[in-house]
Amino acid sequence: MSGRAADTVAALAALQQEAERAIRSAGGRDDLQRLKTEYLGRKAGRVTAILRELPGLEPDDRRLVGQQANAAKAAIERLLEEADAALAERARGAAGADLTMPSRAVWRGAKHPVTLVVDRVTAIFAELGFTRYVGPEVETERNNFTALNFPPDHPALDMHDTLYLGEGVVLRTHTSPLQIRVMEAYPPPIRVLMPGMCYRRDPFDAAHAPVFSQVEGLAVDEGISFVDLKASLTHFARRFFAPGVMVRFRPSFFPFTEPSAEMDVQCQVCGGPGCPTCKYTGWSEIMGCGMVDPAVFEAVGVDPERYTGWAFGMGPARMAQQLYGIPDIRAEYEADMRLHDQLVDAT
């Protein structure tokens, strides 16, 4: 191939690349028509101008350059056709769309209300010096009952209340077994928060579920009293709900605390007059609490003459009902994205 022919082949290759870039960046069908005229026009097309130079080449060079020119012309024609078809398809789609219709909302995702509550409870108690601890959901009967001062004939040990996995092994019915694990693993002083899932043979109704989350709290030190319990939990309630929320403590009984109490807050769904959520009392129970029974300290090797402590257990699902105004606890188990969307907007 002569030098002149080689230069012409190189010019064709560069011209083809230039045409491809121009066609891909074309903004409309008018641009495509202009490019077609510029590169392939019969009178002034740049590829056409090169083809006109073929008679001046040697026969062998003429054949090689002609093949290259025809290939470049065919490639540019194909790119123009493809670009034109794509623009036509886009125009048809736009013509069939109603541009006045609102776009589809993109679901942003949201944390479950129980997760939101657990995170909020953890943050508040972290301000009081509590650390977070988690443990197994499969527990020994000893940790779940015996070490917590449950008598052998207590109804909670019956199979109609507790899910047994084998001899002496249960799905924990509360998070209180974590108290045993913590006190056996760490010496006082102790301030720990223990969230986790629990399992009971409970009916599934507006206020109960057979599988539920619970948050346990434990404080053990020298000189701790019931006054500390009331002050700490009242502070928590007013940080969690509102600064002026009304709280009350009612006497109760739990095998592992003495004295024991139930803590109520003014119903946040109805504001006090009464509703199905608070059983028309105007109050909603949020947790059980009390001073750690000396028998529990003895079971884990903590000196009850030196140390005292208080503990509580709350249900985040019920707390979510109060915090977000959810009238029926079953709504938290139905995976209804509309509820989660509302919580995203609320938080």
Secondary structure as GFF3:
##gff-version 3
##sequence-region A 1 347
A	DSSP	alpha_helix	3	24	.	.	.	ID=ss1
A	DSSP	alpha_helix	29	40	.	.	.	ID=ss2
A	DSSP	alpha_helix	46	51	.	.	.	ID=ss3
A	DSSP	three_ten_helix	54	56	.	.	.	ID=ss4
A	DSSP	alpha_helix	59	96	.	.	.	ID=ss5
A	DSSP	alpha_helix	113	127	.	.	.	ID=ss6
A	DSSP	beta_strand	131	132	.	.	.	ID=ss7
A	DSSP	beta_strand	138	140	.	.	.	ID=ss8
A	DSSP	alpha_helix	141	144	.	.	.	ID=ss9
A	DSSP	three_ten_helix	146	148	.	.	.	ID=ss10
A	DSSP	three_ten_helix	155	157	.	.	.	ID=ss11
A	DSSP	beta_strand	164	166	.	.	.	ID=ss12
A	DSSP	beta_strand	169	171	.	.	.	ID=ss13
A	DSSP	alpha_helix	177	185	.	.	.	ID=ss14
A	DSSP	beta_strand	190	199	.	.	.	ID=ss15
A	DSSP	beta_strand	211	221	.	.	.	ID=ss16
A	DSSP	alpha_helix	226	240	.	.	.	ID=ss17
A	DSSP	beta_strand	247	254	.	.	.	ID=ss18
A	DSSP	beta_strand	257	266	.	.	.	ID=ss19
A	DSSP	beta_strand	283	292	.	.	.	ID=ss20
A	DSSP	alpha_helix	294	300	.	.	.	ID=ss21
A	DSSP	beta_strand	308	314	.	.	.	ID=ss22
A	DSSP	alpha_helix	316	324	.	.	.	ID=ss23
A	DSSP	three_ten_helix	329	333	.	.	.	ID=ss24
A	DSSP	alpha_helix	337	346	.	.	.	ID=ss25
###
